[in-house]
Amino acid sequence: MVRSLVILGALAFCAFLAGWFTIDRNEKETTIRFDRDEIRSDTAKAIEKGKEFLENHRQMNAEGGLENPAGEYPQESFPNNAYPGTSFPTESPYPQIGDQQATRPIPPWELPPGGTTTQY
């Protein structure tokens, strides 16, 4: 509820700054006047700018200016698993997963009752 009121207040403030309405106060009354012509002209400008933006985007896409539309990335394949301009050996000098057994100390809750064991 409070969030909605804050958003509504921010929108009203922006509309006031844009000149969409004015508040007049005198001793007897307070009047709020909406400038419909200003609202209509600003709306028409916003629509025109949106159309221009979409048209520019469509032209760039048609000309190949946007190679990768949002969310799509090219699948690159390199020979010998090497990046362009570099060469890496196809076989690693390091042991592969599964070639070695990792060792760790036995946690106390896994020890047999009444004793300790060593793990090699």
N, C-alpha and C positions, 0 to 999 in steps of 0.2 A: 504494500500500500504506500509506504513512504517512498520507495524507489519510484513508483509511478508518479507521485506528486513532484519529485525532484526532476524527473524527465520532462514532465509537463511544464514545470516552471522554466527549465532550460530552453525548451522549445518556444515558450512565450517570450522569453528574454531575447532569443535570436530573432524572432519575428518583430519585436519592438526595435531592435537594432537595424533590421532590414528596412524599416519604415512602413511596415504593413499595417500598423495601427498606432494611433496617438491617444494619449490620455490628457484630457483637459479638466482642470479643477478650478472652480471659483467658490465663492462663499456659499452658494445655494446648492450646487450640484457638481457631480463628477461625470464626465462623458468619455466614452471610449469610441473612437471613430476608426473604422476599418477602411483602408485605402484599397478598394477592389482592383483598381487599374494597376496599382503597383504590384499587387499579388499576381494578377494575370500576366503582366509583362515579365516578372521574374520567373514565373512558371514556364512561360513560352521560351525564355532564354535557356532555362535548365533543360527543357526538352530538346531544343536545338543543339545544345552542347552534347547531350547524350547521343543524339543521332550522329553527330560528327565523330564522336569517339568510336561508336560502333562501326561506322563506315570506314574509318581509318584502320580499325582492327581487322575488318573483313578484307581490305585491300592488302594489308601486310601479310595476312594469312594466304591470300590467293597468289601473291607474288613470291611466296616462299620465305618471307621475312621472319615468320615464326616457324622454325623448324620443328620444335618440340612443343605441341600444345600441352597445357597444364596436365600434369599427372602422367605423361608418357615420356619415357626416356629410351634412347636407342640401346639396343643390345649389341655391345661391341665384342668382337672376338679377335684375339691377337694370337699369332703363331707362337708356339712354345710357351704359352702363358706369359708372354713378355709384353710390356707396354711399348708403344711406338718409341723408337730411338734408344731403346735399352735392350739388353739381352740378359736373361737369367738362365742358369742351368736348369735343365728339365728335371734333374734328380737333386734332391736336397741332401746336403752333407750332414744334416741333423737327423737323429732317429725319428721315425714316424710314430704316430700314436699307436699303441699296442705293442711296440718293441720293448718297452721298459715297464716295470712294475713300480708304481709310486709307493713309498713307504711312509708311514706316519706312526706316531706313538699311539698305543692303545689307550683309549679313554678309560678313566677309573671305573665306570659303570660296566665296562666290557671285560674287566679283569676277572679271573677265576677267584672264588672265595678264598680268603686267607693267604693270598700270595701275589707275587708279581711275576711277570714273564717278560722276556726280552724278545724283541722281534728283529729278525735279520732281513 
